[in-house]
Amino acid sequence: MSRDNKIPITLITGFLGAGKSTFLSYILNENHGKKIAVIQNEFGESIGVETAIIVGDDGKKVQEWLEFPNGCICCTSKDDFLQSIEDLLKRKDKFDYILIESTGMGDPGQISTSLWVDEELDSPVYLDSIIAVVDCFHFEKQLENANQLKMTNTIEKVKHDTELERQIAFADVVLLNKIDLVDKTYLQNIKSKILDINSMAEIYTTERSKIDLNKVLGIKSYTPNLELIQNYLSHHKKQDSHNHNEHNHSHSNHSTNITTLYIEQVGDLDETEFNRWLGEMVYDTYKDKIYRYKGLLSINNENEKFILQGVYSTFEVQSSHIAWNKNEEKINRLVFIGESLDYNQIKSKIFIIIK
Ligand SMILES: Nc1nc2c(ncn2[C@@H]2O[C@H](COP(=O)(O)OP(=O)(O)OP(=O)(O)O)[C@@H](O)[C@H]2O)c(=O)[nH]1
């Protein structure tokens, strides 16, 4: 099934109180011309969205539907996101977009991998993008608390408390919300901390999560869109003249070890060897530590540019159907976001280049 006939899913993540429900309410009440189904895996308190939740007389959550004034349909879910999606699909004629609000502590990587796998199985849905809503007023404090806990507490606690960074690491779009509560200098500082973690994300500043919906819905972050990938990669190119430490956006005042790492290499790739190498990295060397990765590749004996997309150990290399220009230098360019990534280790074995 082509993506044009599939239903897009946007996953909304964010720490407790960041403004996710405010964002959902805003979307549902905007004039977007879509019929939107909403899946939430927790109870919330904001108006509009949670009114769709029905509690059965046994106290359990029951999935229910509700017509919104602008034609939206809302539902709430059981804890299992995928089951909810399956249930939703039985009512496919009723909607053409799905929003999933993950709980404050959800792992966006797990959910996006599940959706990605479904896509491979020719599922009628596809993952459009992951949006992280960040409370910029509390961000520094939340990050600081997480880092203090990292030094002192158990592994479980650490995993729990790195969730804020992980949400940012997995995001295609970050909404820096509550800008009414901070000044410009502070905001700039927060932005650069977010870019240190994930320099691929589009960052927008918002008040009450208000944003042009064209910037957040139907943006196809996971499709092999050459323009989008080139856009993601463009600002990394400028850093390439710097030393290797610059490839890894780890700055001395940056306390997280989740970073973005950029690698480039001129020439053509042996596709089989590249797949083998990447598999080794994501299944073995950096298992569960490489979260998200994208790339623009030049494959041996192919005229077209290829695009790499990956989450954890799930990845795809697909043609963009756009050829390299005759005068263009063929440069393979990759961006990885993950934990404790070592530039030299990753680059040392990476590219099997055809002379
Ligand atoms: N000052 C200010 N308050 C905001 C803004 N956006 C949301 N809020 C408020 O922040 C509180 C939390 O917003 P929610 O939308 O409920 O946040 P949430 O992420 O859904 O929260 P949880 O579901 O508890 O994780 C609410 O009282 C909102 O009214 C903003 O831009 N500025």
The ligand as an SDF file (V2000), in Angstrom:
LIG
                    3D

 32 34  0  0  0  0  0  0  0  0999 V2000
    2.1710   29.8920   31.3650 N   0  0  0  0  0  0  0  0  0  0  0  0
    1.9160   28.8920   30.5190 C   0  0  0  0  0  0  0  0  0  0  0  0
    1.2280   27.8120   30.9410 N   0  0  0  0  0  0  0  0  0  0  0  0
    0.9780   26.8200   30.0670 C   0  0  0  0  0  0  0  0  0  0  0  0
    1.4210   26.8930   28.7160 C   0  0  0  0  0  0  0  0  0  0  0  0
    1.0390   25.7660   28.0830 N   0  0  0  0  0  0  0  0  0  0  0  0
    0.3780   25.0150   28.9920 C   0  0  0  0  0  0  0  0  0  0  0  0
    0.3420   25.6510   30.1900 N   0  0  0  0  0  0  0  0  0  0  0  0
   -0.2450   25.1630   31.4440 C   0  0  0  0  0  0  0  0  0  0  0  0
    0.5900   24.1460   31.9790 O   0  0  0  0  0  0  0  0  0  0  0  0
   -0.1880   23.1580   32.6560 C   0  0  0  0  0  0  0  0  0  0  0  0
    0.1160   21.7780   32.0890 C   0  0  0  0  0  0  0  0  0  0  0  0
   -0.3330   21.7230   30.7470 O   0  0  0  0  0  0  0  0  0  0  0  0
   -0.8730   20.3690   30.0980 P   0  0  0  0  0  0  0  0  0  0  0  0
   -1.2450   20.6720   28.6940 O   0  0  0  0  0  0  0  0  0  0  0  0
   -1.9110   19.7500   30.9500 O   0  0  0  0  0  0  0  0  0  0  0  0
    0.4460   19.5020   30.1730 O   0  0  0  0  0  0  0  0  0  0  0  0
    0.6150   17.9470   29.8830 P   0  0  0  0  0  0  0  0  0  0  0  0
    1.9310   17.7810   29.2550 O   0  0  0  0  0  0  0  0  0  0  0  0
   -0.5390   17.4190   29.1200 O   0  0  0  0  0  0  0  0  0  0  0  0
    0.6090   17.3960   31.3420 O   0  0  0  0  0  0  0  0  0  0  0  0
    0.5330   15.8430   31.8360 P   0  0  0  0  0  0  0  0  0  0  0  0
   -0.5820   15.2030   31.0540 O   0  0  0  0  0  0  0  0  0  0  0  0
    0.2680   15.9550   33.2910 O   0  0  0  0  0  0  0  0  0  0  0  0
    1.8650   15.2650   31.5520 O   0  0  0  0  0  0  0  0  0  0  0  0
   -1.6400   23.5790   32.4610 C   0  0  0  0  0  0  0  0  0  0  0  0
   -2.0450   24.2660   33.6130 O   0  0  0  0  0  0  0  0  0  0  0  0
   -1.6070   24.4920   31.2660 C   0  0  0  0  0  0  0  0  0  0  0  0
   -2.6440   25.4470   31.2750 O   0  0  0  0  0  0  0  0  0  0  0  0
    2.1520   28.0740   28.2850 C   0  0  0  0  0  0  0  0  0  0  0  0
    2.5910   28.2380   27.1480 O   0  0  0  0  0  0  0  0  0  0  0  0
    2.3710   29.0200   29.2480 N   0  0  0  0  0  0  0  0  0  0  0  0
  1  2  1  0
  2  3  2  0
  2 32  1  0
  3  4  1  0
  4  5  2  0
  4  8  1  0
  5  6  1  0
  5 30  1  0
  6  7  2  0
  7  8  1  0
  8  9  1  0
  9 10  1  0
  9 28  1  0
 10 11  1  0
 11 12  1  0
 11 26  1  0
 12 13  1  0
 13 14  1  0
 14 15  2  0
 14 16  1  0
 14 17  1  0
 17 18  1  0
 18 19  2  0
 18 20  1  0
 18 21  1  0
 21 22  1  0
 22 23  2  0
 22 24  1  0
 22 25  1  0
 26 27  1  0
 26 28  1  0
 28 29  1  0
 30 31  2  0
 30 32  1  0
M  END
$$$$
